[in-house]
């Protein structure tokens, strides 16, 4: 099973904070460093010193790391037009030597849109935008050099686009579609995704969504084995119960709550939890690290999981 580190820098982190975590994750041999793509802190956090742009961050990390994969969970379709987004992702793919991945979704956090002047359409419209962006990104990347790409949709129109630059990875960087929706999310994942992510759900809920995606694959004749299946789960682990309690307190949570709804506890507990996800078809877990100052947390989990 791949283990990836997932951060939420809108809660309060500088680029230097993220760089330290990314380098530690690389040293510990985690498979990837991912970050959210948000503009506004959630809950009680002040978010100081303020948000960092996801793709600016990943471009910089691409030059300051060498092996770890890099990506977003999830870039919102409301934040960027598909043409400039495709350019940014391709550029970071070149800057990293082919290590970038694109998690893309509808966006959901209405308050950040109002706070930063970003339009926030209805849920249905955002799903339509996501469908078109997935079609455009994969279509433009797949267009041979020297040929042009044209797409006329409800939200976006491309006329004789060169579809440049082409990414390093062939046919394109892995595309991740996520969520727990019962209908449109599985259909989009089956049609466009390389990976489907079911975030912050129980083992049983993850299994149910994987089943829906496999059914959606069958409808269009895709082999479901060509998809990766992943989940994101909050991480809170430690050598002793005191370590677990200390780390839970640092993020304002309770150990029992995290054990029920995350990857939490001692080494034996977290490995058992990971095995339960593996048993229902999950082959990749994004470990949400909320205290970015605690690099020993990453080192402990790496040892516990034999990385």
Beta strands, then each sheet from edge to edge (+ up, - down):
strand 1: 2-7
strand 2: 32-35
strand 3: 69-72
strand 4: 75-76
strand 5: 100-105
strand 6: 149-152
strand 7: 157-161
strand 8: 175-178
strand 9: 195-199
strand 10: 228-237
strand 11: 263-265
strand 12: 284-289
sheet 1: 4+ 5+ 3+ 2+ 1+ 12+ 10+ 9+ 8+
sheet 2: 4+ 5+ 3+ 2+ 1+ 12+ 10+ 11+
sheet 3: 6+ 7-
end
